[in-house]
Amino acid sequence: MTSSLCWSSKCVIGGLSVCFTQQSYRFPCFCLCRSVEGGELFDRIIDENYNLTELDTVLFIRQICEGLQYMHKNYILHLDLKPENILCVSRATNKIKIIDFGLARRYKPREKLRVNFGTPEFLAPEVINYEFVSFPTDMWSLGVITYMLLSGLSPFLGDDDNETLNNILACQWNFEEEEFADISDEAKDFITRLLVKSKSWRMSATESLRHTWLSDRNLHYRLHQKKKKCHSTRAPQPES
């Protein structure tokens, strides 16, 4: 008799669906998935015709934090967070879904977990050093994603993977003057509290949701007014 083990966890929070399934089986398994037509979040970063504002980024990052908060409460580590693994529900909205849990792990605090996989640009220092990983490992990746959404740049990217990994280990990064000239101090502080080499000093998902950048409605209103102003200055002038 063929034995099997299957467990899954799912939650929908503010339009963000998070699913995780782990199976051990000796027979074919079929998974039915919902179609998502908005494309990867990465596409919006590289699309020169898409005006990705700071307020848009706030909406994206807050949803990712809500997803991470739920996963971490259920002791699940994603371990491969990157813009390619975040899908937009449609091109008309900022609602997203976290996908690709192929490298995810169930976290057991008493069992020290090490991993040696992931995408170089988004790896936390502890992964490169083959040290114990935990919830802050995902938060480092969130910091890299936030930096990329706000600037269109990758904070640790080198000429090759070795240089990228060395930049991460040295925690060498800065706010590029031109790309971050119009970005709020609150956004910069948010990134600074995530891209910390020592994982014990990084913000958790819950702390991130409480951070001023994600929670201050007055700040969001100012960003909204700034967005409207940018749109009005770009609008074509009527012919006389």
N, CA, C and O of each residue as an XYZ file, in Angstrom:
960
protein
N       0.840     -1.190      0.000
C       0.000      0.000      0.000
C       0.879      1.245      0.000
O       1.800      1.364      0.808
N       0.592      2.166     -0.906
C       1.382      3.383     -1.021
C       0.933      4.402      0.012
O      -0.249      4.738      0.090
N       1.877      4.892      0.805
C       1.540      5.874      1.835
C       1.748      7.278      1.302
O       2.525      7.486      0.369
N       1.065      8.227      1.884
C       1.238      9.616      1.467
C       1.012     10.534      2.642
O       0.303     10.200      3.591
N       1.623     11.687      2.563
C       1.461     12.711      3.594
C       1.207     14.026      2.889
O       1.940     14.391      1.970
N       0.194     14.728      3.303
C      -0.133     16.007      2.663
C      -0.677     16.976      3.690
O      -1.608     16.641      4.423
N      -0.107     18.190      3.758
C      -0.694     19.233      4.593
C      -0.599     20.547      3.839
O       0.318     20.754      3.043
N      -1.528     21.409      4.088
C      -1.522     22.688      3.384
C      -2.040     23.787      4.272
O      -2.740     23.541      5.255
N      -1.682     25.021      3.907
C      -2.130     26.186      4.652
C      -2.455     27.269      3.650
O      -1.710     27.482      2.694
N      -3.576     27.961      3.865
C      -3.993     29.002      2.930
C      -4.653     30.144      3.679
O      -5.358     29.941      4.667
N      -4.403     31.365      3.178
C      -5.051     32.531      3.781
C      -5.233     33.597      2.709
O      -4.420     33.715      1.792
N      -6.286     34.355      2.831
C      -6.516     35.491      1.955
C      -6.603     36.733      2.823
O      -7.497     36.843      3.663
N      -5.683     37.671      2.629
C      -5.630     38.874      3.452
C      -5.589     40.081      2.529
O      -4.641     40.249      1.762
N      -6.595     40.903      2.600
C      -6.603     42.142      1.815
C      -6.316     41.918      0.347
O      -5.611     42.706     -0.281
N      -6.865     40.838     -0.204
C      -6.657     40.559     -1.617
C      -5.400     39.774     -1.916
O      -5.144     39.442     -3.074
N      -4.595     39.462     -0.886
C      -3.364     38.694     -1.066
C      -3.606     37.252     -0.662
O      -3.924     36.982      0.496
N      -3.463     36.322     -1.595
C      -3.648     34.906     -1.295
C      -2.289     34.264     -1.066
O      -1.371     34.439     -1.867
N      -2.163     33.526      0.022
C      -0.924     32.840      0.339
C      -1.235     31.367      0.515
O      -2.073     31.001      1.340
N      -0.569     30.517     -0.253
C      -0.828     29.079     -0.169
C       0.485     28.346      0.017
O       1.502     28.730     -0.560
N       0.468     27.290      0.821
C       1.651     26.442      0.980
C       1.204     25.011      1.130
O       0.345     24.702      1.956
N       1.784     24.136      0.333
C       1.444     22.720      0.404
C       2.719     21.907      0.379
O       3.601     22.149     -0.445
N       2.819     20.955      1.266
C       3.967     20.066      1.294
C       3.458     18.634      1.205
O       2.576     18.241      1.968
N       4.005     17.856      0.283
C       3.513     16.511      0.057
C       4.665     15.531     -0.103
O       5.726     15.868     -0.627
N       4.435     14.340      0.352
C       5.342     13.226      0.109
C       4.491     12.112     -0.473
O       3.567     11.628      0.182
N       4.795     11.700     -1.696
C       3.893     10.766     -2.350
C       4.650      9.908     -3.363
O       5.774     10.221     -3.757
N       3.993      8.804     -3.778
C       4.567      7.925     -4.783
C       3.640      7.777     -5.980
O       3.765      6.829     -6.755
N       2.728      8.697     -6.127
C       1.798      8.673     -7.249
C       1.632     10.083     -7.791
O       1.925     11.046     -7.083
N       1.171     10.229     -9.025
C       1.044     11.572     -9.625
C       0.153     12.492     -8.798
O      -0.864     12.065     -8.251
N       0.545     13.750     -8.715
C      -0.237     14.753     -7.986
C      -0.559     15.888     -8.951
O       0.330     16.386     -9.641
N      -1.802     16.292     -9.003
C      -2.222     17.363     -9.894
C      -2.703     18.550     -9.064
O      -3.458     18.395     -8.104
N      -2.256     19.719     -9.452
C      -2.629     20.943     -8.738
C      -3.338     21.890     -9.699
O      -2.800     22.222    -10.755
N      -4.531     22.321     -9.341
C      -5.280     23.274    -10.147
C      -5.025     24.675     -9.612
O      -5.213     24.937     -8.424
N      -4.595     25.573    -10.493
C      -4.243     26.921    -10.063
C      -5.116     27.957    -10.760
O      -5.563     27.761    -11.890
N      -5.344     29.048    -10.069
C      -6.115     30.148    -10.633
C      -5.238     30.992    -11.547
O      -4.075     31.251    -11.237
N      -5.795     31.418    -12.667
C      -5.057     32.249    -13.608
C      -4.906     33.668    -13.067
O      -5.874     34.270    -12.600
N      -3.690     34.193    -13.132
C      -3.397     35.559    -12.704
C      -2.832     36.302    -13.907
O      -1.804     35.900    -14.452
N      -3.483     37.371    -14.323
C      -3.178     37.989    -15.606
C      -2.363     39.269    -15.517
O      -2.085     39.888    -16.544
N      -1.974     39.678    -14.324
C      -1.276     40.957    -14.190
C       0.215     40.902    -14.428
O       0.871     41.942    -14.485
N       0.767     39.699    -14.570
C       2.204     39.569    -14.786
C       3.000     39.644    -13.492
O       2.448     39.851    -12.412
N       4.300     39.472    -13.626
C       5.191     39.523    -12.463
C       5.400     40.965    -11.998
O       5.358     41.902    -12.794
N       5.622     41.118    -10.708
C       5.956     42.442    -10.179
C       7.238     42.951    -10.825
O       7.421     44.156    -11.001
N       8.116     42.031    -11.175
C       9.375     42.392    -11.822
C       9.128     43.153    -13.126
O       9.882     44.062    -13.475
N       8.063     42.771    -13.842
C       7.750     43.443    -15.108
C       7.471     44.918    -14.896
O       7.807     45.745    -15.743
N       6.852     45.254    -13.761
C       6.539     46.664    -13.498
C       7.794     47.457    -13.148
O       7.860     48.666    -13.369
N       8.778     46.767    -12.604
C      10.034     47.439    -12.258
C      10.784     47.844    -13.523
O      11.338     48.940    -13.599
N      10.800     46.952    -14.517
C      11.612     47.194    -15.708
C      10.844     47.884    -16.834
O      11.440     48.283    -17.834
N       9.531     48.027    -16.681
C       8.707     48.653    -17.719
C       8.854     50.178    -17.673
O       8.386     50.823    -16.735
N       9.500     50.744    -18.680
C       9.731     52.188    -18.708
C       8.431     52.970    -18.885
O       8.375     54.160    -18.576
N       7.398     52.313    -19.377
C       6.127     52.992    -19.605
C       5.208     52.950    -18.384
O       4.142     53.565    -18.371
N       5.645     52.211    -17.356
C       4.815     52.116    -16.145
C       5.380     53.050    -15.081
O       6.549     52.939    -14.713
N       4.567     53.955    -14.595
C       5.004     54.919    -13.588
C       4.781     54.338    -12.192
O       3.712     54.503    -11.604
N       5.783     53.669    -11.682
C       5.699     53.044    -10.363
C       6.066     54.079     -9.306
O       7.233     54.453     -9.188
N       5.086     54.546     -8.538
C       5.317     55.601     -7.557
C       5.654     55.009     -6.188
O       5.523     53.806     -5.963
N       6.086     55.876     -5.292
C       6.375     55.420     -3.934
C       5.117     54.904     -3.244
O       5.176     53.934     -2.488
N       3.980     55.545     -3.498
C       2.729     55.093     -2.897
C       2.344     53.706     -3.418
O       1.844     52.874     -2.660
N       2.574     53.457     -4.708
C       2.344     52.115     -5.250
C       3.193     51.091     -4.505
O       2.729     50.006     -4.155
N       4.444     51.463     -4.273
C       5.367     50.565     -3.577
C       4.896     50.286     -2.158
O       5.003     49.158     -1.675
N       4.377     51.305     -1.490
C       3.822     51.114     -0.142
C       2.736     50.042     -0.175
O       2.715     49.153      0.676
N       1.829     50.122     -1.158
C       0.729     49.163     -1.267
C       1.247     47.756     -1.528
O       0.741     46.793     -0.953
N       2.257     47.630     -2.395
C       2.833     46.321     -2.681
C       3.509     45.731     -1.449
O       3.254     44.585     -1.079
N       4.367     46.517     -0.821
C       5.166     46.021      0.301
C       4.282     45.691      1.502
O       4.553     44.727      2.218
N       3.242     46.467      1.728
C       2.345     46.178      2.842
C       1.670     44.815      2.651
O       1.521     44.050      3.603
N       1.267     44.524      1.417
C       0.649     43.220      1.146
C       1.641     42.076      1.339
O       1.291     41.032      1.888
N       2.880     42.275      0.887
C       3.906     41.239      1.076
C       4.145     41.015      2.558
O       4.288     39.875      2.999
N       4.190     42.098      3.333
C       4.382     41.990      4.786
C       3.233     41.225      5.437
O       3.453     40.417      6.340
N       2.017     41.478      4.983
C       0.868     40.756      5.532
C       0.980     39.264      5.237
O       0.664     38.425      6.081
N       1.432     38.948      4.031
C       1.637     37.551      3.679
C       2.731     36.918      4.519
O       2.565     35.800      5.007
N       3.854     37.618      4.697
C       4.947     37.101      5.512
C       4.527     36.956      6.969
O       4.895     35.985      7.631
N       3.767     37.907      7.464
C       3.290     37.819      8.846
C       2.488     36.535      9.045
O       2.677     35.823     10.031
N       1.594     36.247      8.104
C       0.786     35.038      8.198
C       1.649     33.777      8.093
O       1.478     32.840      8.873
N       2.569     33.757      7.135
C       3.438     32.588      6.966
C       4.288     32.342      8.208
O       4.395     31.213      8.687
N       4.889     33.411      8.722
C       5.776     33.267      9.873
C       5.014     32.847     11.131
O       5.544     32.104     11.957
N       3.773     33.318     11.279
C       2.954     32.878     12.408
C       2.682     31.380     12.332
O       2.472     30.721     13.350
N       2.689     30.856     11.115
C       2.473     29.429     10.901
C       3.790     28.682     10.680
O       3.802     27.553     10.191
N       4.892     29.329     11.047
C       6.224     28.727     11.006
C       6.617     28.237      9.615
O       7.152     27.140      9.455
N       6.341     29.069      8.617
C       6.734     28.775      7.249
C       7.704     29.850      6.773
O       7.425     31.042      6.907
N       8.836     29.438      6.222
C       9.801     30.339      5.619
C       9.697     30.199      4.104
O       9.684     29.085      3.580
N       9.623     31.318      3.406
C       9.533     31.253      1.942
C      10.898     30.955      1.334
O      11.032     30.034      0.528
N      11.911     31.730      1.715
C      13.313     31.531      1.348
C      13.630     31.776     -0.126
O      14.739     31.475     -0.565
N      12.693     32.309     -0.893
C      13.001     32.665     -2.273
C      12.156     33.855     -2.716
O      11.643     33.889     -3.835
N      12.021     34.825     -1.822
C      11.255     36.031     -2.159
C      12.041     36.883     -3.153
O      13.209     37.205     -2.933
N      11.379     37.238     -4.246
C      11.953     38.110     -5.264
C      10.806     38.597     -6.137
O       9.732     37.995     -6.127
N      11.007     39.679     -6.896
C       9.902     40.226     -7.695
C       9.302     39.230     -8.677
O       8.118     39.320     -9.002
N      10.110     38.276     -9.156
C       9.590     37.273    -10.084
C       8.610     36.318     -9.409
O       7.814     35.668    -10.088
N       8.657     36.226     -8.087
C       7.769     35.334     -7.342
C       6.601     36.076     -6.703
O       5.954     35.575     -5.783
N       6.349     37.267     -7.203
C       5.190     38.050     -6.768
C       4.401     38.431     -8.009
O       4.905     39.153     -8.869
N       3.179     37.957     -8.107
C       2.351     38.217     -9.285
C       1.304     39.279     -8.994
O       0.746     39.339     -7.899
N       1.049     40.112     -9.987
C      -0.029     41.098     -9.902
C      -1.316     40.441    -10.383
O      -1.333     39.790    -11.428
N      -2.389     40.610     -9.624
C      -3.661     39.982     -9.963
C      -4.152     40.445    -11.323
O      -4.633     39.641    -12.121
N      -4.031     41.744    -11.590
C      -4.409     42.294    -12.893
C      -3.585     43.545    -13.139
O      -2.943     44.069    -12.228
N      -3.608     44.016    -14.369
C      -2.844     45.217    -14.708
C      -3.520     46.483    -14.213
O      -2.911     47.553    -14.189
N      -4.772     46.361    -13.819
C      -5.543     47.534    -13.399
C      -5.492     47.786    -11.900
O      -5.953     48.831    -11.441
N      -4.937     46.845    -11.117
C      -4.913     46.994     -9.666
C      -3.507     46.766     -9.120
O      -2.602     46.339     -9.836
N      -3.354     47.061     -7.839
C      -2.084     46.809     -7.157
C      -2.162     45.591     -6.240
O      -1.315     45.417     -5.364
N      -3.173     44.753     -6.439
C      -3.295     43.541     -5.636
C      -2.326     42.481     -6.154
O      -2.151     42.317     -7.362
N      -1.702     41.766     -5.223
C      -0.661     40.813     -5.604
C      -0.841     39.463     -4.919
O      -1.623     39.321     -3.979
N      -0.100     38.482     -5.412
C      -0.061     37.155     -4.812
C       1.385     36.697     -4.724
O       2.162     36.880     -5.661
N       1.737     36.110     -3.607
C       3.059     35.507     -3.440
C       2.983     34.086     -3.984
O       2.066     33.337     -3.648
N       3.955     33.712     -4.833
C       3.929     32.393     -5.450
C       5.251     31.658     -5.234
O       6.163     32.167     -4.583
N       5.333     30.463     -5.789
C       6.530     29.623     -5.841
C       7.088     29.301     -4.448
O       8.049     29.911     -3.978
N       6.451     28.329     -3.821
C       6.894     27.866     -2.510
C       7.748     26.610     -2.618
O       7.818     25.806     -1.688
N       8.400     26.455     -3.778
C       9.208     25.254     -4.005
C      10.399     25.125     -3.075
O      10.848     24.013     -2.798
N      10.921     26.254     -2.585
C      12.075     26.218     -1.671
C      11.667     26.491     -0.223
O      12.519     26.561      0.663
N      10.373     26.645      0.011
C       9.898     26.970      1.362
C      10.164     25.818      2.327
O      10.260     24.658      1.927
N      10.279     26.167      3.599
C      10.538     25.171      4.634
C       9.662     25.434      5.847
O       9.365     26.583      6.174
N       9.258     24.380      6.499
C       8.582     24.490      7.785
C       9.663     24.736      8.833
O      10.599     23.948      8.970
N       9.526     25.833      9.569
C      10.545     26.217     10.542
C      10.241     25.609     11.898
O       9.156     25.791     12.452
N      11.221     24.883     12.423
C      11.114     24.294     13.754
C      12.247     24.850     14.604
O      13.402     24.465     14.422
N      11.934     25.753     15.532
C      12.978     26.459     16.302
C      14.011     25.540     16.949
O      15.183     25.904     17.036
N      13.598     24.359     17.404
C      14.543     23.460     18.066
C      15.453     22.732     17.084
O      16.493     22.197     17.467
N      15.052     22.716     15.816
C      15.867     22.084     14.788
C      16.522     23.183     13.955
O      15.869     23.808     13.120
N      17.794     23.413     14.182
C      18.505     24.498     13.507
C      18.545     24.241     11.999
O      19.059     23.218     11.546
N      17.998     25.180     11.236
C      17.857     25.011      9.789
C      18.915     25.799      9.033
O      19.101     26.996      9.256
N      19.604     25.103      8.134
C      20.536     25.740      7.213
C      20.086     25.426      5.789
O      19.542     24.353      5.525
N      20.314     26.363      4.877
C      19.990     26.140      3.465
C      21.129     26.685      2.612
O      21.862     27.580      3.032
N      21.265     26.138      1.420
C      22.322     26.605      0.507
C      21.770     26.821     -0.890
O      22.382     26.442     -1.889
N      20.588     27.446     -0.936
C      19.963     27.714     -2.224
C      19.322     29.096     -2.208
O      19.201     29.733     -1.162
N      18.914     29.543     -3.396
C      18.265     30.849     -3.527
C      18.830     31.616     -4.704
O      19.713     31.131     -5.411
N      18.312     32.821     -4.911
C      18.760     33.693     -6.003
C      19.789     34.671     -5.455
O      19.482     35.414     -4.522
N      21.013     34.694     -6.011
C      22.117     35.474     -5.427
C      21.763     36.880     -4.978
O      22.108     37.262     -3.860
N      21.083     37.670     -5.813
C      20.790     39.064     -5.477
C      19.970     39.219     -4.204
O      20.034     40.259     -3.549
N      19.195     38.188     -3.846
C      18.244     38.305     -2.737
C      18.637     37.461     -1.526
O      17.885     37.388     -0.555
N      19.816     36.820     -1.576
C      20.243     35.974     -0.473
C      20.642     36.807      0.736
O      21.296     37.841      0.603
N      20.245     36.351      1.904
C      20.671     36.996      3.150
C      22.080     36.507      3.497
O      22.477     35.420      3.076
N      22.840     37.304      4.266
C      24.213     36.905      4.623
C      24.286     35.542      5.283
O      25.227     34.789      5.030
N      23.311     35.204      6.128
C      23.363     33.917      6.832
C      23.217     32.729      5.889
O      23.711     31.642      6.185
N      22.545     32.925      4.756
C      22.431     31.843      3.773
C      23.782     31.621      3.098
O      24.220     30.482      2.933
N      24.433     32.702      2.713
C      25.745     32.606      2.056
C      26.759     31.958      2.988
O      27.585     31.158      2.547
N      26.704     32.298      4.274
C      27.651     31.756      5.265
C      27.248     30.379      5.774
O      27.934     29.803      6.619
N      26.141     29.850      5.266
C      25.600     28.563      5.687
C      25.396     28.522      7.203
O      25.758     27.561      7.881
N      24.800     29.610      7.702
C      24.429     29.709      9.109
C      22.937     29.421      9.259
O      22.239     29.205      8.268
N      22.461     29.417     10.478
C      21.051     29.123     10.722
C      20.162     30.214     10.123
O      20.462     31.404     10.223
N      19.074     29.786      9.506
C      18.108     30.729      8.944
C      16.837     30.715      9.783
O      16.551     29.751     10.494
N      16.084     31.806      9.684
C      14.814     31.896     10.413
C      13.983     33.002      9.754
O      14.245     33.386      8.614
N      12.993     33.506     10.468
C      12.093     34.505      9.895
C      12.810     35.737      9.338
O      12.416     36.226      8.279
N      13.846     36.261     10.003
C      14.527     37.449      9.457
C      15.163     37.226      8.094
O      15.449     38.186      7.378
N      15.387     35.970      7.728
C      15.977     35.686      6.414
C      15.051     36.163      5.303
O      15.513     36.724      4.310
N      13.759     35.948      5.461
C      12.779     36.463      4.493
C      12.728     37.982      4.514
O      12.502     38.616      3.483
N      12.939     38.567      5.691
C      12.841     40.026      5.814
C      13.980     40.729      5.070
O      13.796     41.823      4.538
N      15.148     40.099      5.037
C      16.257     40.657      4.245
C      15.836     40.767      2.776
O      16.031     41.803      2.141
N      15.263     39.693      2.251
C      14.819     39.698      0.857
C      13.778     40.787      0.618
O      13.765     41.417     -0.439
N      12.907     41.007      1.600
C      11.910     42.074      1.491
C      12.596     43.429      1.369
O      12.144     44.288      0.611
N      13.676     43.624      2.106
C      14.428     44.876      2.016
C      15.000     45.102      0.623
O      14.981     46.219      0.108
N      15.509     44.031      0.018
C      16.063     44.129     -1.338
C      14.948     44.463     -2.334
O      15.127     45.302     -3.216
N      13.800     43.803     -2.185
C      12.660     44.063     -3.073
C      12.204     45.519     -2.953
O      11.925     46.170     -3.959
N      12.130     46.022     -1.728
C      11.706     47.412     -1.503
C      12.657     48.373     -2.189
O      12.225     49.315     -2.855
N      13.946     48.139     -2.028
C      14.966     48.979     -2.660
C      14.773     48.990     -4.176
O      14.846     50.043     -4.809
N      14.528     47.814     -4.753
C      14.384     47.697     -6.202
C      13.130     48.408     -6.711
O      13.162     49.068     -7.750
N      12.026     48.268     -5.973
C      10.783     48.906     -6.396
C      10.904     50.429     -6.381
O      10.345     51.107     -7.243
N      11.625     50.958     -5.412
C      11.740     52.415     -5.273
C      12.749     53.028     -6.248
O      12.616     54.192     -6.625
N      13.746     52.256     -6.652
C      14.832     52.821     -7.458
C      15.006     52.186     -8.831
O      15.579     52.801     -9.731
N      14.516     50.955     -9.002
C      14.773     50.232    -10.243
C      16.150     49.617    -10.272
O      16.562     49.064    -11.292
N      16.878     49.705     -9.155
C      18.240     49.173     -9.057
C      18.297     48.033     -8.046
O      17.450     47.928     -7.159
N      19.307     47.185     -8.195
C      19.534     46.095     -7.242
C      20.689     46.499     -6.324
O      21.781     46.783     -6.815
N      20.479     46.533     -5.007
C      21.476     47.130     -4.101
C      22.819     46.403     -4.028
O      23.833     47.027     -3.715
N      22.848     45.104     -4.310
C      24.090     44.347     -4.135
C      24.625     43.758     -5.434
O      25.627     43.043     -5.419
N      23.979     44.042     -6.545
C      24.342     43.408     -7.811
C      25.759     43.755     -8.239
O      26.126     44.926     -8.332
N      26.555     42.712     -8.500
C      27.919     42.896     -8.984
C      28.039     42.451    -10.428
O      27.037     42.146    -11.074
N      29.261     42.414    -10.935
C      29.498     41.998    -12.317
C      29.275     40.503    -12.509
O      29.017     40.045    -13.622
N      29.375     39.747    -11.418
C      29.093     38.313    -11.472
C      28.557     37.882    -10.108
O      28.489     38.687     -9.179
N      28.179     36.610     -9.992
C      27.581     36.136     -8.740
C      28.532     36.258     -7.563
O      28.105     36.591     -6.458
N      29.815     35.995     -7.779
C      30.787     36.088     -6.684
C      30.870     37.502     -6.135
O      30.913     37.700     -4.921
N      30.892     38.487     -7.026
C      30.951     39.879     -6.568
C      29.666     40.253     -5.844
O      29.700     40.968     -4.843
N      28.531     39.771     -6.350
C      27.256     40.029     -5.689
C      27.252     39.462     -4.277
O      26.851     40.145     -3.335
N      27.696     38.215     -4.124
C      27.714     37.577     -2.805
C      28.678     38.282     -1.862
O      28.389     38.419     -0.674
N      29.820     38.731     -2.377
C      30.775     39.469     -1.541
C      30.196     40.810     -1.093
O      30.430     41.243      0.035
N      29.440     41.468     -1.975
C      28.800     42.732     -1.601
C      27.786     42.511     -0.479
O      27.660     43.329      0.431
N      27.063     41.388     -0.561
C      26.079     41.076      0.482
C      26.778     40.801      1.804
O      26.363     41.308      2.847
N      27.839     39.999      1.764
C      28.555     39.665      3.001
C      29.164     40.902      3.646
O      29.234     40.999      4.871
N      29.603     41.845      2.821
C      30.172     43.084      3.354
C      29.075     44.076      3.723
O      29.342     45.115      4.327
N      27.830     43.744      3.353
C      26.677     44.626      3.554
C      26.959     46.002      2.958
O      26.670     47.035      3.562
N      27.534     45.983      1.753
C      27.890     47.231      1.073
C      26.737     47.677      0.175
O      26.461     47.070     -0.860
N      26.085     48.735      0.591
C      25.017     49.305     -0.226
C      24.792     50.750      0.193
O      25.191     51.154      1.285
N      24.169     51.510     -0.657
C      23.849     52.897     -0.325
C      22.640     53.338     -1.138
O      22.197     52.642     -2.052
N      22.120     54.499     -0.789
C      21.005     55.062     -1.533
C      21.557     55.915     -2.666
O      22.088     57.003     -2.442
N      21.423     55.402     -3.894
C      21.913     56.139     -5.053
C      21.264     57.530     -5.086
O      20.042     57.666     -5.024
N      22.106     58.540     -5.183
C      21.639     59.922     -5.018
C      20.526     60.300     -5.986
O      19.526     60.895     -5.584
N      20.696     59.956     -7.258
C      19.706     60.361     -8.261
C      18.400     59.598     -8.102
O      17.325     60.198     -8.118
N      18.483     58.266     -7.947
C      17.282     57.430     -7.886
C      16.470     57.661     -6.615
O      15.251     57.486     -6.624
N      17.124     58.051     -5.526
C      16.421     58.228     -4.254
C      16.214     59.693     -3.884
O      15.858     60.009     -2.749
N      16.436     60.572     -4.833
C      16.336     62.008     -4.538
C      14.941     62.400     -4.064
O      14.806     63.251     -3.186
N      13.902     61.790     -4.634
C      12.525     62.165     -4.293
C      11.838     61.132     -3.397
O      10.624     61.193     -3.200
N      12.600     60.195     -2.859
C      12.032     59.164     -1.993
C      12.025     59.661     -0.545
O      12.976     60.304     -0.100
N      10.966     59.364      0.175
C      10.818     59.854      1.552
C      11.861     59.265      2.493
O      12.390     58.179      2.259
N      12.143     60.004      3.556
C      13.064     59.510      4.582
C      12.499     58.266      5.259
O      13.250     57.387      5.681
N      11.175     58.196      5.362
C      10.535     57.032      5.990
C      10.811     55.758      5.187
O      11.050     54.699      5.766
N      10.779     55.860      3.862
C      11.068     54.704      3.011
C      12.524     54.264      3.185
O      12.813     53.070      3.270
N      13.419     55.220      3.236
C      14.837     54.898      3.415
C      15.080     54.241      4.771
O      15.874     53.307      4.886
N      14.384     54.740      5.799
C      14.522     54.155      7.126
C      13.999     52.723      7.141
O      14.577     51.853      7.794
N      12.911     52.480      6.424
C      12.335     51.141      6.331
C      13.351     50.158      5.755
O      13.546     49.069      6.293
N      13.992     50.548      4.664
C      15.002     49.682      4.046
C      16.180     49.474      4.981
O      16.687     48.360      5.118
N      16.611     50.547      5.621
C      17.771     50.479      6.520
C      17.549     49.503      7.671
O      18.497     48.882      8.151
N      16.309     49.367      8.110
C      16.000     48.474      9.225
C      15.840     47.013      8.785
O      15.681     46.121      9.618
N      15.884     46.783      7.475
C      15.795     45.411      6.961
C      17.128     44.901      6.436
O      17.470     43.735      6.633
N      17.885     45.771      5.766
C      19.174     45.347      5.216
C      20.260     45.483      6.277
O      21.208     46.256      6.139
N      20.087     44.708      7.334
C      21.020     44.670      8.466
C      21.689     43.302      8.472
O      21.014     42.274      8.410
N      23.005     43.294      8.546
C      23.731     42.021      8.435
C      23.358     41.048      9.540
O      23.163     39.861      9.280
N      23.257     41.534     10.762
C      22.875     40.677     11.883
C      21.366     40.468     11.867
O      20.608     41.420     12.054
N      20.926     39.238     11.647
C      19.486     39.004     11.464
C      18.668     39.318     12.699
O      17.476     39.601     12.583
N      19.262     39.279     13.866
C      18.517     39.553     15.092
C      18.084     41.015     15.196
O      17.205     41.345     15.991
N      18.698     41.892     14.396
C      18.378     43.316     14.441
C      17.416     43.743     13.340
O      17.022     44.908     13.291
N      17.034     42.840     12.471
C      16.093     43.189     11.405
C      14.669     43.272     11.943
O      14.314     42.589     12.903
N      13.866     44.111     11.314
C      12.458     44.170     11.681
C      11.771     42.859     11.309
O      12.129     42.214     10.323
N      10.793     42.481     12.102
C       9.938     41.352     11.768
C       8.836     41.833     10.829
O       8.723     43.031     10.573
N       8.027     40.916     10.318
C       6.907     41.308      9.460
C       5.918     42.181     10.230
O       5.404     43.165      9.697
N       5.656     41.816     11.482
C       4.726     42.598     12.304
C       5.277     43.990     12.571
O       4.542     44.973     12.481
N       6.554     44.086     12.897
C       7.182     45.393     13.137
C       7.186     46.225     11.857
O       7.011     47.442     11.903
N       7.385     45.570     10.723
C       7.392     46.286      9.447
C       6.023     46.907      9.171
O       5.937     48.036      8.686
N       4.968     46.181      9.474
C       3.613     46.708      9.251
C       3.317     47.899     10.156
O       2.479     48.738      9.823
N       3.995     47.979     11.290
C       3.813     49.100     12.208
C       4.704     50.287     11.874
O       4.515     51.380     12.408
N       5.677     50.073     10.987
C       6.603     51.144     10.627
C       5.834     52.295      9.988
O       4.847     52.090      9.281
N       6.308     53.510     10.254
C       5.642     54.714      9.766
C       5.389     54.671      8.269
O       4.333     55.105      7.808
N       6.336     54.159      7.507
C       6.206     54.166      6.053
C       4.976     53.383      5.580
O       4.350     53.746      4.585
N       4.636     52.312      6.296
C       3.493     51.492      5.905
C       2.212     51.848      6.659
O       1.120     51.488      6.220
N       2.332     52.543      7.778
C       1.153     52.734      8.637
C       0.670     54.173      8.779
O      -0.465     54.387      9.205
N       1.484     55.161      8.439
C       1.125     56.559      8.660
C       0.237     57.078      7.526
O       0.707     57.260      6.403
N      -1.024     57.311      7.812
C      -1.965     57.770      6.780
C      -1.661     59.188      6.312
O      -1.914     59.530      5.157
N      -1.124     60.008      7.197
C      -0.753     61.372      6.795
C       0.363     61.341      5.758
O       0.359     62.114      4.800
N       1.317     60.437      5.964
C       2.395     60.270      4.982
C       1.819     59.786      3.657
O       2.201     60.273      2.593
N       0.904     58.830      3.725
C       0.296     58.293      2.502
C      -0.485     59.373      1.750
O      -0.504     59.395      0.520
N      -1.120     60.257      2.498
C      -1.853     61.360      1.857
C      -0.875     62.282      1.121
O      -1.141     62.715      0.000
N       0.261     62.576      1.766
C       1.257     63.430      1.121
C       1.807     62.765     -0.139
O       2.025     63.424     -1.156
N       2.026     61.464     -0.062
C       2.517     60.734     -1.233
C       1.462     60.730     -2.343
O       1.794     60.802     -3.526
N       0.201     60.646     -1.949
C      -0.890     60.679     -2.929
C      -0.951     62.033     -3.627
O      -1.127     62.106     -4.843
N      -0.803     63.113     -2.845
C      -0.814     64.454     -3.430
C       0.382     64.638     -4.363
O       0.273     65.278     -5.409
N       1.506     64.078     -3.979
C       2.708     64.154     -4.804
C       2.496     63.392     -6.111
O       2.944     63.825     -7.173
N       1.805     62.248     -6.020
C       1.507     61.442     -7.210
C       0.603     62.205     -8.161
O       0.823     62.196     -9.372
N      -0.426     62.873     -7.614
C      -1.346     63.643     -8.436
C      -0.613     64.803     -9.121
O      -0.873     65.123    -10.280
N       0.296     65.415     -8.384
C       1.050     66.536     -8.934
C       1.922     66.078    -10.091
O       2.028     66.764    -11.108
N       2.552     64.907     -9.931
C       3.401     64.362    -10.993
C       2.580     64.066    -12.236
O       3.016     64.337    -13.355
N       1.387     63.507    -12.038
C       0.523     63.183    -13.175
C       0.064     64.447    -13.901
O      -0.014     64.473    -15.129
N      -0.236     65.487    -13.137
C      -0.724     66.724    -13.758
C       0.367     67.424    -14.553
O       0.091     68.036    -15.585
N       1.611     67.335    -14.077
C       2.704     67.983    -14.792
C       3.057     67.224    -16.065
O       3.624     67.794    -16.997
N       2.712     65.907    -16.102
C       3.009     65.107    -17.281
C       1.877     65.114    -18.296
O       2.051     64.661    -19.427
N       0.740     65.619    -17.904
C      -0.420     65.619    -18.798
C      -0.179     66.594    -19.942
O       0.397     67.661    -19.729
N      -0.616     66.243    -21.166
C      -0.424     67.138    -22.306
C      -1.247     68.425    -22.155
O      -2.383     68.393    -21.683
N      -0.674     69.522    -22.552
C      -1.351     70.811    -22.439
C      -2.365     70.956    -23.589
O      -2.070     70.570    -24.720
N      -3.554     71.507    -23.307
C      -4.560     71.678    -24.365
C      -4.105     72.699    -25.405
O      -3.413     73.668    -25.091
N      -4.510     72.458    -26.645
C      -4.135     73.368    -27.718
C      -4.922     74.681    -27.598
O      -6.100     74.679    -27.240
N      -4.270     75.769    -27.894
C      -4.916     77.077    -27.800
C      -5.670     77.389    -29.094
O      -6.282     78.450    -29.211
